[in-house]
Amino acid sequence: MKILLVEDHEDVNTMLTELFEQAGYQVTSVMDGVEGYRAFRRNEFDIVLLDIMLPYKSGDELLKEIRAISDVPIVMISAKDLVSTKIDLLRLGSDGSCG
């Protein structure tokens, strides 16, 4: 399984990448929304793990752009705990959220 991880916190990015690679997954990790979109356009992924608050292009913007061209599962990663935020992301096309 090929995972695209878009997370700007270096420690979280590294931890998740190592965790998934140890479990046998192929992980492409990037640190901002622009690079996330570029990586998505260049490769095929089975799932996208996407932070909401990213530099250069927010996670919700990237979610909309990916959803316009693909139905790949997208799970949002967020420290935000507001139910309204999670509902908004589901309406934009997210398949779920964690955090």
C-alpha positions as CSV (number, residue, x, y, z in Angstrom):
1,M,0.0,0.0,0.0
2,K,1.3,3.4,-0.9
3,I,0.6,6.3,1.5
4,L,1.0,10.0,0.9
5,L,1.6,11.8,4.2
6,V,1.3,15.6,4.2
7,E,2.3,16.9,7.6
8,D,4.3,20.0,8.4
9,H,5.4,19.1,12.0
10,E,8.7,17.4,11.5
11,D,8.5,15.2,14.5
12,V,5.0,14.0,13.7
13,N,5.9,13.5,10.1
14,T,9.0,11.4,11.0
15,M,7.2,9.4,13.6
16,L,4.3,8.5,11.2
17,T,6.6,7.7,8.3
18,E,8.7,5.3,10.4
19,L,5.6,3.7,11.9
20,F,4.0,3.0,8.5
21,E,7.3,1.9,6.9
22,Q,7.9,-0.5,9.8
23,A,4.5,-2.0,9.1
24,G,5.4,-2.6,5.5
25,Y,3.8,0.4,3.8
26,Q,5.5,2.6,1.2
27,V,5.4,6.2,2.4
28,T,5.9,9.5,0.5
29,S,6.1,12.3,3.1
30,V,6.0,16.0,2.4
31,M,5.9,19.1,4.6
32,D,3.5,21.5,2.8
33,G,0.4,21.6,0.7
34,V,2.1,22.6,-2.5
35,E,4.5,19.7,-2.3
36,G,1.6,17.5,-1.4
37,Y,-0.2,18.4,-4.6
38,R,2.9,17.8,-6.7
39,A,3.5,14.4,-5.1
40,F,-0.1,13.4,-5.6
41,R,0.0,14.4,-9.3
42,R,3.3,12.5,-9.9
43,N,2.4,9.2,-8.2
44,E,-0.5,6.9,-7.4
45,F,-1.4,6.5,-3.8
46,D,-3.8,4.1,-2.0
47,I,-4.5,6.7,0.8
48,V,-3.6,10.2,1.7
49,L,-3.0,11.3,5.3
50,L,-3.5,15.1,5.3
51,D,-2.9,17.7,8.0
52,I,-5.3,20.6,8.0
53,M,-2.9,23.4,8.9
54,L,-0.1,23.4,6.3
55,P,2.2,26.1,4.9
56,Y,1.6,27.5,1.4
57,K,-1.6,25.6,0.8
58,S,-4.0,24.5,3.6
59,G,-5.1,21.0,4.0
60,D,-8.7,21.8,3.2
61,E,-7.6,23.5,-0.1
62,L,-5.5,20.4,-1.0
63,L,-8.4,18.2,-0.1
64,K,-10.7,20.0,-2.6
65,E,-8.0,19.8,-5.3
66,I,-7.4,16.1,-4.8
67,R,-11.1,15.4,-4.6
68,A,-11.7,17.2,-7.9
69,I,-9.4,14.6,-9.7
70,S,-9.5,11.5,-7.6
71,D,-11.6,9.5,-5.2
72,V,-8.6,8.1,-3.3
73,P,-9.4,7.8,0.5
74,I,-8.3,10.9,2.4
75,V,-8.0,10.9,6.2
76,M,-7.5,14.3,7.8
77,I,-5.0,14.7,10.6
78,S,-5.9,17.5,13.0
79,A,-5.3,18.8,16.5
80,K,-8.6,20.7,16.1
81,D,-11.3,19.0,18.1
82,L,-14.3,21.0,17.0
83,V,-17.1,18.9,15.6
84,S,-18.0,21.6,13.2
85,T,-14.5,21.5,11.7
86,K,-14.7,17.7,11.2
87,I,-18.2,18.0,9.6
88,D,-16.9,20.7,7.2
89,L,-14.0,18.4,6.2
90,L,-16.4,15.5,5.6
91,R,-18.5,17.8,3.4
92,L,-15.4,18.7,1.4
93,G,-14.8,15.0,0.7
94,S,-12.6,13.7,3.5
95,D,-13.2,10.1,4.4
96,G,-12.5,10.7,8.1
97,S,-10.3,12.4,10.6
98,C,-8.0,11.6,13.5
99,G,-6.2,13.6,16.0
